[in-house]
Amino acid sequence: MPCARCARAAPSSFSGSFSTQPPFDALSLLLKEVRVVGSLTYGHGGHRADFTLALQMLSANIAVVKDLVTHRFKLENIGEAFQAAANKKQGAIKVIVIP
């Protein structure tokens, strides 16, 4: 369960959709006082999931992917990565952190 990796009192976001009820470790959430925010990010249009369709579209045009990633940071500069992502005046579209 992802909750086991959360820091104490950490805000956590779970994004996605499920076809079955996921297992839920409520005890870990309570003991660590984790704040959970849910987000439904993908749906199903027709016979394919939105995420699958998006991956197919991006893989067919890799140049688009290169244009979407506007900022890259090493892991030790993760603070700068979050600042760039939060400051849309810098033109950030997609910020990635490279381990």
Contacts in CASP RR format, 6 or more apart in sequence:
PFRMAT RR
TARGET T0000
AUTHOR 0000-0000-0000
METHOD contacts of the structure
MODEL  1
MPCARCARAAPSSFSGSFSTQPPFDALSLLLKEVRVVGSLTYGHGGHRAD
FTLALQMLSANIAVVKDLVTHRFKLENIGEAFQAAANKKQGAIKVIVIP
1 23 0 8 1.000
1 24 0 8 1.000
1 25 0 8 1.000
1 28 0 8 1.000
2 12 0 8 1.000
2 14 0 8 1.000
3 12 0 8 1.000
3 25 0 8 1.000
3 28 0 8 1.000
3 29 0 8 1.000
3 32 0 8 1.000
3 34 0 8 1.000
4 25 0 8 1.000
4 28 0 8 1.000
6 12 0 8 1.000
6 28 0 8 1.000
6 32 0 8 1.000
6 34 0 8 1.000
7 32 0 8 1.000
8 32 0 8 1.000
8 33 0 8 1.000
9 32 0 8 1.000
9 33 0 8 1.000
9 34 0 8 1.000
9 35 0 8 1.000
10 32 0 8 1.000
10 34 0 8 1.000
10 35 0 8 1.000
11 34 0 8 1.000
11 35 0 8 1.000
11 37 0 8 1.000
12 34 0 8 1.000
12 35 0 8 1.000
12 36 0 8 1.000
12 37 0 8 1.000
13 36 0 8 1.000
13 37 0 8 1.000
13 38 0 8 1.000
13 39 0 8 1.000
14 36 0 8 1.000
14 37 0 8 1.000
14 38 0 8 1.000
14 39 0 8 1.000
15 38 0 8 1.000
15 39 0 8 1.000
15 40 0 8 1.000
15 41 0 8 1.000
16 39 0 8 1.000
16 40 0 8 1.000
16 41 0 8 1.000
16 42 0 8 1.000
17 40 0 8 1.000
17 41 0 8 1.000
17 42 0 8 1.000
17 43 0 8 1.000
28 34 0 8 1.000
29 36 0 8 1.000
41 51 0 8 1.000
42 49 0 8 1.000
42 50 0 8 1.000
42 51 0 8 1.000
43 49 0 8 1.000
43 50 0 8 1.000
43 51 0 8 1.000
44 50 0 8 1.000
45 53 0 8 1.000
58 64 0 8 1.000
58 65 0 8 1.000
67 93 0 8 1.000
68 93 0 8 1.000
68 94 0 8 1.000
69 93 0 8 1.000
69 94 0 8 1.000
69 95 0 8 1.000
69 96 0 8 1.000
70 91 0 8 1.000
70 92 0 8 1.000
70 93 0 8 1.000
70 94 0 8 1.000
70 95 0 8 1.000
71 81 0 8 1.000
71 84 0 8 1.000
71 85 0 8 1.000
71 90 0 8 1.000
71 92 0 8 1.000
71 94 0 8 1.000
71 95 0 8 1.000
71 96 0 8 1.000
72 95 0 8 1.000
72 96 0 8 1.000
72 98 0 8 1.000
73 79 0 8 1.000
73 80 0 8 1.000
73 81 0 8 1.000
73 84 0 8 1.000
73 95 0 8 1.000
73 96 0 8 1.000
73 97 0 8 1.000
73 98 0 8 1.000
74 97 0 8 1.000
74 98 0 8 1.000
75 97 0 8 1.000
75 98 0 8 1.000
75 99 0 8 1.000
78 97 0 8 1.000
81 95 0 8 1.000
81 96 0 8 1.000
81 97 0 8 1.000
84 90 0 8 1.000
84 92 0 8 1.000
84 95 0 8 1.000
85 92 0 8 1.000
85 95 0 8 1.000
END
